[in-house]
């Protein structure tokens, strides 16, 4: 699950660099907000460019909002606290700490790509600039946008400039990826679609998944064979059998080596013609299976997969080019040492945990400032 989640998160971070993210304080002093007075302080420096806390704050909140809408329904409200294993330094990380590290990486990338814009003939058109202006206004006028801007003292001009940097970086990245000339063959992209019903040979006991004994497994096999005969005789359809087994969806589309039922299942399906029902019950990874091949080459699924694989190849090409540029820079750069962790700690991706610690820190700052003023007077 970690690997899948990290892959999805990486895609989402990459997508945020596109102009599509630009949708939906003003009077507060720049850099001073309701949750921090450190908005103008330098969060980190990379390739000679400084990134302030308020810039990191804005990007983090844009990411957080996107992830909330994407993951909360699947992984629950506490998905930010999910265990993501250990980082490159062997330190345990939650999904929140993992994401915050990736955000810094994206901000670094944005700096590098903006510097490469002239070399790749990329610039913002008048229409692009207008879009950034309108998007910044839209964000400023939205309830969530105003909240974020007030938190760290962002001005509308800050948001507009940040959107311009995101858009220009995305143009450079797209230009580099286009130079990969990536191609994907039909065999690479092929996805097959089947109907299948699984008769499980596992059971849950005391919260633990256990394999059935030989007698229980034999009973399951007989049940599957009986169901297959009912389909073959025309008494029932495979979908009706699936419904009786508690299935809500019998479809599965998979590329080579990706079927939930395993490679042996894929091998048997490959022997069939489109529309054929497998003449025997198959013993697969999840139990005994009845299956029907809908399409060995599902045109719609294959076309979609071809786009995904092409994007993956282009992204690998881009990453290779980017790493070549930054190899020397990153040799002496460290997330732990070069990012002001005290400042970065103020940014909470999980809004539920956002209030107490940040508010306490702000009160301390305000108290110190008041004391200093009193001494001056």
Secondary structure, 3 states (H helix, E strand, C coil): CHHHHHHHHHHHHHHCCCHHHCCCCCCCCCCCCCCCCCCCCEEEEECCEEEEHHHHHHHHHHHHHHHHHHHHHHHCCCHHHCEEEECCCCCEEEHHHHHHHHHHHHHHHHHHHHHCCCCCCCCCCHHHHHHHHHHHHHHHHCHHHHHHHHHHCCCHHHHHHHHHHHHHHHHHHHHHHHCCCCCCCHHHHCEEEEEEEEEECEEEECCEEEECCHHHHHHHHHHHHHHHHHHHCCCCCHHHHHHHCCCCCCEEEEECCCCCCCHHHHHHHHCCCCCCECCCCEEECCEEEEEEEEECCCHHHHHHHHHHHHHHHHHHHHHHHHHHHHHHHHHCCCHHHHCCHHHHCCCCCCHHHCCHHHHHHHHHHHHHHHHHHHHHC
